[in-house]
């Protein structure tokens, strides 16, 4: 009995552990005026050897799924459907 | 002519366009975004504003709302659709119009009266204007910098799908008459069937000499023509 009781919360913990990060950035050939302004400002603050800054968006997504592959596919779909506009943006999904 | 204006949380030009439509004798109805049916409409207007506070990207959330499925269905059946400002952004997010509206090149919100030139007057939306006619119309946006891929840009030019371009007082289209960095000074475009028009300038603000001018009137009278 005790063993079973001890196992159950562990399973639940595992189930809730699927967490992903998504980073959305403007594609290489799209002008990123915000990134440029941030870069200029840092240069004005005396930061040297600054090559380039691109600004983007960051999402943390937690899922109640327990199949990592299916979950990743789901996150990928979310990016395509809503989180990124594929005309101008690229996205990266990472499991965390 | 029956018109419907779609209202989202954060729309703020919905009543302006309704006033303009009614002034031009349209029979107008307001439609909340959660509706799943559209009243019988010859024209659907997606108005300007800041739907959903511009969260994620301007127009991105509104572009996935319930009523949009009906708008897409009606557009496919040939209904006229006009997207103004945020409405244009929403139409690009749904894919009804290709391309995207990026942040203004100077990173500033621009609110001023600008000149635009009529590029194609052979459409339901613009037949009362003359080609190359210069209009003075208000713009008020933060993301009006139109961008699209080279293939679509070619299609826009080859098939005469550009409605308006930013120009100066004399109709000259160049970098200095481009307020927001838009590709080829594009201010408004049609879809390939020319039953959908998206434009950043606000024609509904230019229908009364008491508050501005009447350069927007002919857009609405074209629709009635």
HADDOCK unambig.tbl for C-alpha pairs under 7 A between the chains (distance, minus, plus):
assign (segid A and resid 33 and name CA) (segid B and resid 105 and name CA) 6.47 0.50 0.50
assign (segid A and resid 33 and name CA) (segid B and resid 107 and name CA) 6.93 0.50 0.50
